[in-house]
Amino acid sequence: DTEVTQTPKHLVMGMTNKKSLKCEQHMGHRAMYWYKQKAKKPPELMFVYSYEKLSINESVPSRFSPECPNSSLLNLHLHALQPEDSALYLCASSQEVSWAQYFGPGTRLLVL
Amino acid sequence: GDSVTQMEGPVTLSEEAFLTINCTYTATGYPSLFWYVQYPGEGLQLLLKATKADDKGSNKGFEATYRKETTSFHLEKGSVQVSDSAVYFCALSYGQAGTALIFGKGTTLSVSS
């Protein structure tokens, strides 16, 4: 089973809202990632968790707050987003940080 | 720094044509190399991978060989189908703790019947 699940599939939020994106994997992977992808562009790395600890933060604005409650779950808390934050948010996992990553289907976020 | 360069798209082919998408990389060490595919409206799927020089990755009729001498990892398929229409990303992972995937810009493939 190489499935990574993400919820919700679509999300529309205003600039004053607080929402969360969720990601789950049951492959026993120890590294999990958040990416942001704009149309017709490659994914841009946002955060990396390794063994439930944040190991990479690619200078992401504080309005994005990641959380890794356990080795299977990864959340991305959103607050006071801007319209330019509208994008596809992808979660991925891998056995270790440098190994092949498996992606979820993404959450398509629209900020109004 | 490390980087991946892919051929510019879009690539437009007729069904059953031969496909090549070029990918070259720059790395100071010995990375693992990957091809990912993204179908419209979906996330990325790992298509194939190679972890060392001369390795050949293959999946679903697609192949790519890790060529250290030419720093290349070109994707090939002998006979494309309409269902292969997607965006293809070449990527490398440098293999050090604390690093992650470095992607090329992506190549859009459009196959017509």
Interface residues (C-beta under 8 A of the other chain):
Chain A: T2 V4 Q6 Y33 K40 K41 P42 P43 L45 V48 S50 S55 I56 L88 L90 A92 V97 S98 W99 A100 Q101 Y102 F103 G104 P105 G106
Chain B: S32 F34 Y36 E42 G43 L44 Q45 L46 K49 V87 F89 S93 Y94 G95 Q96 A97 G98 T99 A100 L101 F103 G104 K105 G106 T108
